[in-house]
């Protein structure tokens, strides 16, 4: 994980090499105007904006003023997976938000923590490295508190798919079937399959499974709930079904994952 301070568009590009290095990052805009393109979705750049840049996105800064400053938090794929337990909306690679509009007051709070993070990363001591990890998680957990439908923009622009994802978010603990969600939003499984394949290259079942799996990881990371309890909390008929589901998606059993798990900040 890296936290980079930039004072212009050119400064940002010099630090990362090219726009191709932006995916997988969080871009905090302190000042500046213009547009940013995320998977050909044109978004306006303004002060106090946050952009969450999906791992596999195509990013371009075609029109940004020279007075363009802020911070870039860069994560690799492994780090993003660990941070997913702290903010699903920020780090879901398929359905996560791409823009969050913060008030100037709230953005200033993040500016303080980001400045501290840059300073501690420049130090070589173990204590500074550990503090950097703690600050990065604090920033992510704090950001998650501000995300709602009014101040954020999803990478999904298709209204039908947005309704599907919202419905999954409300019901994944009790309903795992695509047919249920298709009925909820007034469409067919065939239409959902086609639209998701065209847009993201995945299936509705992939979205449901990813959401269930992410919640299981969040619970494992946040408390000492047993595998059996998690299975029933997430709507599985038996712990065995959950065992097979988790192992298929993660290549490790839930029991072994639980044994290996340490607080996410220790490995960031």
N, C-alpha and C positions, 0 to 999 in steps of 0.2 A: 504494500500500500504506500502510495506517495501523495503528499499534499504539496502542490505547486502554486506559488503566487505569481500572477502575471499582470502586466501593466498596459498591454496592448494586444491586438490580434496577432501581430508579428511575434511578440514576446511569447505568447502562448504556443504558437506554431514552432518557434525555435526550441522551446523546452521539450516538446513532445515529438518533434521530427516532422510530422505531417498530420493532416486531419484524419488520416487512416488510423492514427493511434488514439483517437478520442473514444471509440466505443468501449464500454465497460467502465465509464467514469461518471462522476457527478460534477457538473459545471455550475459554480456559483458566480452570478454576475453582480459585481459591486457597482459598476457604472458602465454605461454604453448603450447604444441603440443599434438596431438593424434587424437582421433575420438570421435564423439558423435552420438548416434543412436536416431533418431526421427521417431517413427512409422516404425522401421526397415530400415529407410533410413540412410545409413552411410555417415556422413559428416566429413570432415577434420577440426580439430581445429588448428587455428593459431592466433598469436597476432593480435589485431585490428579487430577480428571477433565479430559480434553480432548474437546471436541465439534467434529467437522468438519462444517460445515453446507453441504450441497450448494447449488449456484447456484439451482436452481429449486425448492427445498424450501419447504414451508409450516412456519414455525417459531412456536412459542408457548412462553412461560414461565408457565404457568398457576399453578404452585405453587412459589415460591422464597422462602426465608427472607430477612428484611431483611439479615441478616449474610451477604451474597452479594457476594463480591469476586473479582477476577481480571483477566485481560487479554483483549482482543479484537483479533485480527489480521484486518484486512479487506483483501480483494483484489478487483480487478475481473476480468472474464472473461479479458482478455488476460494479466494477471499469473498467474492460475491455470493457464493453458495452459503458460506458461513454467516454473512450479513443478512441473508434472506430471512433468517429466523427473527431478525429485529425489525424488518420492514418489508413485507411482501409487496406492497404497492410500488416501492422504489426499485426492487431488484428482480421482480418476476420478468424473465426474458421475453415472455409472450404478450402479457397483458398489462405490464406495469406502466406507470405514468411516465411521460417524457418532459412535462413542465409543471412546476409548482410556483405559484405566485405568493410571495411572502410580503408582509407589511414591512416598511422600513425599520420599524422598531424591532420586529422579530429578526429581520436579517442582520441587524447590528449585533444581536446576541450571538448569532452564528459566526459573524466576523471575528468576534473576540476569540472563540474557540478555535477557529481555523488559523488565526495568527499564532495562537499558542502552539498549535499542532506543527506549524512550519518551524517554529523555533526549536521545539523538542526534537524534531527529526534531524536537525542540523547537529545535534549533540551525539556523541558516541557511547555514552554510558548506558548500562543496562536499565537503570531507573528511567532515563529519558525514553528509551525504546518502549518500555512497558507503559509509561504514561501516554505515549503516542497512540498505542493500541487502545487504551482506555478512552482517550479523547475521541478517537474515530468512531467507536461504538456509541459513545454518548451522543455524538452529533447525529448518527443514524437514528437512534432511538428517539431523540428529541424531534427530528424532522418528521418522523412518522406520526407524531401527535398533531401536526398541522395539516395533514393531508385530508381533504374532503372533496366531494364532487363539485364544489363551487370554485375552488381555487387551483384545480389541477386539470391537466389535459392528458388523456390516455393515448398510448401509441395505437390503440384500436380506433379507427375512424368510422367503421361500419356500424351503424346504429343497432342492427340485429345482433352482431357479435358482442357489442357492448352490453346489451340486455342479457345475453347468454352468460357472459362473464360475471355480471352483477348477480344474476340468479344463482350461479354456482357459488359465489361468495357467501350468499345467504343460506344455501341449503346443503353444502358439501358434507356436513357432519352427519346428515341423515339420509341423503339421497345420492347414490352413485351412478344412476342410470341416465344415459343421454336422453332417452324418451321422456323422462320426467321433465327435464329442463326445456326440451322442445315444446312440450305442452304448455309449460309455464309462460313461454314468450310467444306462443301462437304460431309455431312453425313446425317443420318436419325434420326428422333426423337427417334425411337426405339433403335438405337445403343447408343445414348446419355443417354437415360434412363437406359439402362442396365449397361453401363460403370460406371455411377455415383452411381448407386445402389451398384455395386460391390465394388467401391473404397471408397465412403464416406457414403453410406447408405441414400442418399437424391436424389431428382429429379432435372432435369434441371430447372424446374419452381421454385424450392426452391432457387436456386442460383440467378435467375433473381429477384425474390421478395426480397431476402435478400439485394441485391445490391441497389435496388430502395429504400427500407426502410432505409438503412444506409445513403444514400444520403439525404433523407428527414430529418433525424435526424441531419445530418451535417449542412444543411441549417438552420434548426430551431436554432441550437446552435450558428451559426456564424453571423446571421443578423436578422432583424425584418421583413423578407418577410412574407406576409400573406399566410394563408392556401390555398386560391384560387390561388395565384401566384405559389406556390410550386406545386400544382396539375398540372397546365399547363406546368410548367418547366419540370416535370417528365413524360410528355406524356399521362396524363389521359384526357379523353374526357370531364370530368366534375369534379368539386370539390366533388360531391357526391360519385363518383367512388373512388376517393382518400380517402375520409372519411372512406368508408367501408373497403378499403384495409388496411389502417393504423390501424384501430380499430381491425381488425381481427388478425393482426400480433402482436400488442402491448397491446391489452386489454385496450386501452384508446383511446379516440378520439383525432385527431390532435389538435383541439382547446384546449382541456384540457391539452394535453401534452405541448403545447406552453405556457399555463398559469403557469404550474408547473415548467417549465424549468428555471434553473438558470445556470450561467456559470459553466461548468463541473468541474472546479477545486474546487468549494466550497463544493462539496460532496465527493471528492476522499478520 
